[in-house]
Amino acid sequence: MERTARIATGESVAFDYELAGLGSRCIAMFVDLAIQIGVLIAIVVVFQLLYTHTGGAHEDKTPISKIAYAIAIAIVSFVVFAIFFGYFIILEWRFGRTPGKALLGIRVIRDGGFPLDFTASVVRNVVRMVEFGLGFYVISAASTLLSPFNRRLGDYAAGTLVVRDNRFERADLPPLRDREDDVLVVGVSQAQRELIRQYVARRASLAKVPREALATRIAANVRPELAASFDHLSDDDLLVYVASLL
């Protein structure tokens, strides 16, 4: 059964997000795990080849070769740790999703619809390690099924949601002449900018009538702040255009 989450912004405008289900999250996790294992195997193979090629397999090792071997083992151990722990933290922080999530069309966001920050990414993935150790994500699966917002324990700890990523297409709008882009939107507040970005990101998933009504409400607050009238643009086209300048 599909579940949705309604997130209200500071402008009293609500966005509905379709939540990622347990199935898509599990598939994404196995894809990411396969990538991690593949990279790990490649590193081990390369290390073994180098070790054999440099004569490290001989029993008559010198003290220097033993030290070099120990350093190599430490480096490989660090790389393995980085692959299995840093993989999720860095990719979800920078892009909101891992390759597995991108393949399934899902991403991680914070409560309120905001992009994932570094702290939230660390928290949810530290808890991930705990969940992995306690029965290979069995607790995670149970939590996701029982939660009304499909949250695993890491999502609860970090205040995050995993939602379906609906892309949008930007309208081809004629550029305005004799004005710098940053001047056009200089009066738009940070809250309005975030609201416009959320609208544009979700507009493709909205039906025509609700989309037009929502665009009208947002544009009514934004138009007075712009450095041009934009009367030739509909409310929807205006928001798409302004989003392209932010």
Buried (B, 14 or more C-beta within 10 A) or exposed (E): EEEEBEBEBEBEBEBEBBBBBBEBBBBBBEBBBEBBEEBBEEBEEEBEEEBEEEEBEEEEBEEEBEEBBEEBEEEBEEBBEEBBBEBBBBBBBEBBBBBBBBBBBBBBBBBBBBBBEEEBBBBBBBBBEEBBEEEEBEBBBBBBEEBEBBBBBBBBBBBBBBBBBBEBEEBEBEEBEEEEEEEBBEEBEEEBBBBBBBBBBBBEBBEEEEBBEBBEBBBEBBBEEBBEEBEEBBBBBBBBBBBEBB
